[in-house]
Protein backbone atom coordinates (compact mmCIF):
# COMPACT_ATOMS: atom_id res chain seq x y z
CA UNK A 1 0.00 0.00 0.00
CA UNK A 2 1.46 3.33 -1.07
CA UNK A 3 0.67 6.61 0.67
CA UNK A 4 -0.88 9.46 -1.29
CA UNK A 5 1.15 12.62 -1.77
CA UNK A 6 0.17 15.55 0.43
CA UNK A 7 -2.84 17.44 -0.97
CA UNK A 8 -2.40 21.06 -2.02
CA UNK A 9 -5.27 23.52 -1.59
CA UNK A 10 -6.45 25.42 -4.66
CA UNK A 11 -9.35 27.64 -5.59
CA UNK A 12 -11.98 28.13 -2.92
CA UNK A 13 -11.87 25.11 -0.64
CA UNK A 14 -10.62 22.46 -3.07
CA UNK A 15 -7.70 20.01 -2.80
CA UNK A 16 -5.38 18.52 -5.41
CA UNK A 17 -3.04 15.52 -5.16
CA UNK A 18 -0.47 15.29 -7.95
CA UNK A 19 0.80 11.93 -9.22
CA UNK A 20 3.11 13.46 -11.83
CA UNK A 21 2.48 15.33 -15.06
CA UNK A 22 -0.23 12.99 -16.37
CA UNK A 23 -2.42 12.14 -13.34
CA UNK A 24 -4.02 13.88 -10.37
CA UNK A 25 -6.81 13.57 -7.84
CA UNK A 26 -9.07 16.47 -6.91
CA UNK A 27 -11.42 16.91 -3.99
CA UNK A 28 -13.99 19.59 -4.78
CA UNK A 29 -14.92 21.32 -1.53
CA UNK A 30 -12.96 18.87 0.64
CA UNK A 31 -10.46 21.33 2.14
CA UNK A 32 -12.76 22.12 5.07
CA UNK A 33 -13.97 18.54 5.61
CA UNK A 34 -10.77 16.51 5.36
CA UNK A 35 -9.30 15.54 8.76
CA UNK A 36 -5.88 16.92 9.64
CA UNK A 37 -4.47 13.41 10.14
CA UNK A 38 -4.34 12.10 6.57
CA UNK A 39 -2.84 8.61 7.12
CA UNK A 40 -5.47 5.91 7.19
CA UNK A 41 -8.05 7.77 5.10
CA UNK A 42 -9.92 5.74 2.45
CA UNK A 43 -11.34 7.61 -0.52
CA UNK A 44 -14.21 6.80 -2.85
CA UNK A 45 -13.12 8.09 -6.25
CA UNK A 46 -14.43 8.36 -9.77
CA UNK A 47 -12.03 8.31 -12.72
CA UNK A 48 -12.35 10.95 -15.42
CA UNK A 49 -10.13 12.81 -17.84
CA UNK A 50 -9.37 16.52 -17.57
CA UNK A 51 -8.27 18.66 -20.50
CA UNK A 52 -6.90 22.04 -19.50
CA UNK A 53 -5.04 24.37 -21.84
CA UNK A 54 -4.65 21.57 -24.36
CA UNK A 55 -3.14 19.09 -21.87
CA UNK A 56 -5.13 15.94 -21.12
CA UNK A 57 -4.55 13.95 -17.94
CA UNK A 58 -6.20 11.24 -15.89
CA UNK A 59 -8.15 12.81 -13.06
CA UNK A 60 -9.52 10.95 -10.06
CA UNK A 61 -12.32 12.85 -8.33
CA UNK A 62 -12.57 12.15 -4.60
CA UNK A 63 -16.29 11.97 -3.94
CA UNK A 64 -16.14 10.95 -0.29
CA UNK A 65 -13.75 9.63 2.36
CA UNK A 66 -13.74 7.81 5.67
CA UNK A 67 -11.24 6.77 8.29
CA UNK A 68 -9.62 3.51 7.16
CA UNK A 69 -8.61 0.50 9.16
PASEBA-1860 file (N, C-alpha, C; in nm, 3 decimals):
! residues 69
1> XXXXXXXX> 0.084/-0.117/0.000/0.000/0.000/0.000/0.089/0.124/0.000 ~ 0.064/0.213/-0.094/0.146/0.333/-0.107/0.067/0.454/-0.059 ~ 0.132/0.541/0.014/0.067/0.661/0.067/0.046/0.763/-0.045 ~ -0.063/0.838/-0.034/-0.088/0.946/-0.129/0.006/1.062/-0.101 ~ 0.039/1.139/-0.204/0.115/1.262/-0.177/0.029/1.358/-0.097 ~ 0.091/1.455/-0.034/0.017/1.555/0.043/-0.072/1.636/-0.051 ~ -0.198/1.662/-0.012/-0.284/1.744/-0.097/-0.244/1.891/-0.088 ~ -0.263/1.962/-0.199/-0.240/2.106/-0.202/-0.374/2.176/-0.219
9> XXXXXXXX> -0.402/2.278/-0.140/-0.527/2.352/-0.159/-0.520/2.434/-0.287 ~ -0.635/2.452/-0.351/-0.645/2.542/-0.466/-0.787/2.594/-0.476 ~ -0.802/2.705/-0.544/-0.935/2.764/-0.559/-0.996/2.797/-0.424 ~ -1.127/2.783/-0.417/-1.198/2.813/-0.292/-1.243/2.685/-0.224 ~ -1.153/2.628/-0.143/-1.187/2.511/-0.064/-1.165/2.376/-0.130 ~ -1.086/2.371/-0.237/-1.062/2.246/-0.307/-0.922/2.193/-0.276 ~ -0.901/2.063/-0.301/-0.770/2.001/-0.280/-0.726/1.931/-0.407 ~ -0.594/1.923/-0.427/-0.538/1.852/-0.541/-0.418/1.769/-0.494
17> XXXXXXXX> -0.417/1.642/-0.537/-0.304/1.552/-0.516/-0.242/1.529/-0.653 ~ -0.113/1.547/-0.666/-0.047/1.529/-0.795/0.030/1.397/-0.797 ~ 0.010/1.320/-0.904/0.080/1.193/-0.922/0.178/1.204/-1.039 ~ 0.222/1.323/-1.070/0.311/1.346/-1.183/0.240/1.428/-1.289 ~ 0.303/1.443/-1.404/0.248/1.533/-1.506/0.121/1.482/-1.575 ~ 0.088/1.354/-1.561/-0.023/1.299/-1.637/-0.140/1.248/-1.552 ~ -0.133/1.265/-1.419/-0.242/1.214/-1.334/-0.252/1.297/-1.206 ~ -0.377/1.314/-1.160/-0.402/1.388/-1.037/-0.532/1.341/-0.976
25> XXXXXXXX> -0.553/1.379/-0.851/-0.681/1.357/-0.784/-0.726/1.491/-0.729 ~ -0.853/1.522/-0.744/-0.907/1.647/-0.691/-1.019/1.615/-0.593 ~ -1.034/1.701/-0.496/-1.142/1.691/-0.399/-1.215/1.824/-0.395 ~ -1.323/1.834/-0.472/-1.399/1.959/-0.478/-1.466/1.984/-0.343 ~ -1.432/2.094/-0.280/-1.492/2.132/-0.153/-1.446/2.051/-0.033 ~ -1.340/1.973/-0.047/-1.296/1.887/0.064/-1.200/1.955/0.161 ~ -1.148/2.070/0.129/-1.046/2.133/0.214/-1.096/2.154/0.357 ~ -1.222/2.188/0.373/-1.276/2.212/0.507/-1.315/2.082/0.578
33> XXXXXXXX> -1.346/1.978/0.502/-1.397/1.854/0.561/-1.290/1.750/0.592 ~ -1.178/1.755/0.523/-1.077/1.651/0.536/-1.006/1.662/0.671 ~ -0.997/1.551/0.746/-0.930/1.554/0.876/-0.782/1.593/0.862 ~ -0.728/1.651/0.966/-0.588/1.692/0.964/-0.496/1.572/0.954 ~ -0.531/1.461/1.017/-0.447/1.341/1.014/-0.482/1.260/0.889 ~ -0.404/1.274/0.784/-0.434/1.210/0.657/-0.407/1.060/0.652 ~ -0.306/1.006/0.722/-0.284/0.861/0.712/-0.407/0.783/0.756 ~ -0.435/0.676/0.684/-0.547/0.591/0.719/-0.681/0.636/0.663
41> XXXXXXXX> -0.681/0.731/0.571/-0.805/0.777/0.510/-0.830/0.695/0.383 ~ -0.951/0.646/0.367/-0.992/0.574/0.245/-1.083/0.666/0.165 ~ -1.058/0.673/0.035/-1.134/0.761/-0.052/-1.221/0.682/-0.148 ~ -1.340/0.733/-0.176/-1.421/0.680/-0.285/-1.398/0.776/-0.401 ~ -1.348/0.723/-0.513/-1.312/0.809/-0.625/-1.384/0.766/-0.752 ~ -1.390/0.859/-0.844/-1.443/0.836/-0.977/-1.334/0.879/-1.074 ~ -1.308/0.798/-1.177/-1.203/0.831/-1.272/-1.261/0.906/-1.391 ~ -1.196/1.016/-1.426/-1.235/1.095/-1.542/-1.108/1.139/-1.614
49> XXXXXXXX> -1.125/1.217/-1.717/-1.013/1.281/-1.784/-1.036/1.432/-1.777 ~ -0.929/1.507/-1.761/-0.937/1.652/-1.757/-0.849/1.708/-1.867 ~ -0.906/1.796/-1.948/-0.827/1.866/-2.050/-0.826/2.013/-2.013 ~ -0.707/2.065/-1.990/-0.690/2.204/-1.950/-0.576/2.264/-2.030 ~ -0.604/2.370/-2.101/-0.504/2.437/-2.184/-0.436/2.340/-2.280 ~ -0.515/2.251/-2.337/-0.465/2.157/-2.436/-0.393/2.035/-2.381 ~ -0.379/2.024/-2.249/-0.314/1.909/-2.187/-0.420/1.817/-2.127 ~ -0.417/1.690/-2.165/-0.513/1.594/-2.112/-0.445/1.505/-2.010
57> XXXXXXXX> -0.512/1.484/-1.897/-0.455/1.395/-1.794/-0.567/1.315/-1.729 ~ -0.528/1.205/-1.667/-0.620/1.124/-1.589/-0.650/1.203/-1.462 ~ -0.777/1.209/-1.427/-0.815/1.281/-1.306/-0.910/1.195/-1.223 ~ -0.865/1.162/-1.102/-0.952/1.095/-1.006/-1.024/1.204/-0.928 ~ -1.153/1.187/-0.909/-1.232/1.285/-0.833/-1.272/1.217/-0.703 ~ -1.222/1.270/-0.592/-1.257/1.215/-0.460/-1.400/1.260/-0.427 ~ -1.490/1.164/-0.421/-1.629/1.197/-0.394/-1.663/1.190/-0.246 ~ -1.591/1.107/-0.173/-1.614/1.095/-0.029/-1.493/1.029/0.034
65> XXXXX> -1.485/1.027/0.165/-1.375/0.963/0.236/-1.424/0.916/0.372 ~ -1.348/0.826/0.430/-1.374/0.781/0.567/-1.244/0.733/0.627 ~ -1.242/0.726/0.758/-1.124/0.677/0.829/-1.107/0.530/0.797 ~ -0.988/0.491/0.752/-0.962/0.351/0.716/-0.930/0.267/0.837 ~ -0.893/0.144/0.810/-0.861/0.050/0.916/-0.717/0.066/0.957
END
